[in-house]
Amino acid sequence: MDPSRGGIDTGPYGRAWVEINPEALLNNLDVISRRGGEGMRVVPMVKADAYGLGVEEVVRVLASRDPYGFGVATVEEGLQLRTLGVTRPIMIYSPVPPGQYRAAVKHGLILSLSSLYEMRALEGAVEDASRPCPVQIEVDTGMGRAGFPAGDVDGWWPPVRDSKVLSVAGLWTHLHSADEPDPGASRKQIKAFEALWRRLDGLPGGALIHVANSAGGLRLDCEVANATRPGYFLYGGRVGDDAPDPEPVVDVRARVALVRQVPAGTTLGYGATYRARRTERWATVAIGYGDGLPRALGNRGHALMRGRRVPIIGRISMDATVVDITDVAAVEPGEAVTFIGSDAGAQIALDEVADTVGTIGYEILTGLSPRLPRVWARQP
Ligand SMILES: *Cc1c(COP(=O)(O)O)cnc(C)c1O
């Protein structure tokens, strides 16, 4: 069924849904790959259900570009990829509680180490010591949440290098300000990382060396990197004014359930924070903060109907949102309203919505609730 038409059912286009464009996802990946150049290994980040898009489909679509592997945040996410049949390297980028090491090792998930404490615990979790267990080494150059301290190489590198049980498959750091207009802080971190890399005698030749998330990969250069780990840009997020624009990947739409004409003075929503200033026409749309539409868009954000911007009025409820359609001719129940994405040539970008409510698009995407079916349009 064409979602832009009025047909109603209880299928994915019945009430409210997320439309995802796989070609845009691939085109964004190609931008990252081209910028990385020949030999740059790309490890798409698919943590948090691929930023809320749905990891199963994302991995299936991205596999057509033969990425080196996939990056996740948790052991559970790694196991899910194994269950989906992924045989490429799966790398975990967040510190993991020690009780989960054994499962990670058993399924060949590559953990990132930040301390000798973790190293010893992981060595203890390896049952089959005949094959070295691959790990990545995270280095802290300023992010602070994890990583071996860059300033104390001599304290941690010899024991890591000399481990009989583990083998170093990767070395990486994380930039804290890669999407800030001023690249100064990132350049400092990259310099520290490059200097550290030069001091590591005995680093295996095949190790992945990487610093860049989406913004880093598109805006900054690291002389020693041979890999990159993009996320947000793939999914249609902007990563800085001087970086290329991504193709939008996600549209969030919902259907009008009710249309009413109200006299001046009619109050709307919890707290009655909106009051009709004249005779107005309101459309009650079947989506709310329970679907992940940010509640802070109430009385502030906009939606698109027939390519026109209409204001979101009153507070957003858990299951319903009202837009003022006074200036749009003859709206019928069942029409589709777009809250994120494009409609008939008009656009409300993911990052615009994030700016309006004072957050980042990452939080908007990962906050889209399971109540919204993910509909993959136009399979390539
Ligand atoms: C999530 C994550 C990324 C991807 O970052 P984006 O800004 O989404 O491109 C890269 N590296 C690490 C360690 C991450 O946790």
The ligand as a Tripos MOL2 file, in Angstrom:
@<TRIPOS>MOLECULE
LIG
   15    15     1     0     0
SMALL
NO_CHARGES

@<TRIPOS>ATOM
      1 C1         28.9130    4.8310   18.8340 C.3       1 LIG1
      2 C2         30.3600    4.8530   18.5970 C.ar      1 LIG1
      3 C3         30.8650    5.2520   17.3580 C.ar      1 LIG1
      4 C4         30.0110    5.8080   16.2540 C.3       1 LIG1
      5 O1         29.8410    7.1730   16.4940 O.3       1 LIG1
      6 P1         28.9440    8.0860   15.5320 P.3       1 LIG1
      7 O2         29.0910    9.4410   16.0940 O.co2     1 LIG1
      8 O3         27.5550    7.5630   15.6530 O.co2     1 LIG1
      9 O4         29.4950    7.9350   14.1590 O.co2     1 LIG1
     10 C5         32.2290    5.1510   17.1560 C.ar      1 LIG1
     11 N1         33.0470    4.6980   18.1320 N.ar      1 LIG1
     12 C6         32.5930    4.3380   19.3530 C.ar      1 LIG1
     13 C7         33.5490    3.8740   20.3790 C.3       1 LIG1
     14 C8         31.2420    4.4180   19.6290 C.ar      1 LIG1
     15 O5         30.8050    4.0570   20.8360 O.3       1 LIG1
@<TRIPOS>BOND
     1     1     2 1
     2     2     3 ar
     3     2    14 ar
     4     3     4 1
     5     3    10 ar
     6     4     5 1
     7     5     6 1
     8     6     7 2
     9     6     8 1
    10     6     9 1
    11    10    11 ar
    12    11    12 ar
    13    12    13 1
    14    12    14 ar
    15    14    15 1
@<TRIPOS>SUBSTRUCTURE
     1 LIG1         1 GROUP 0 **** ****
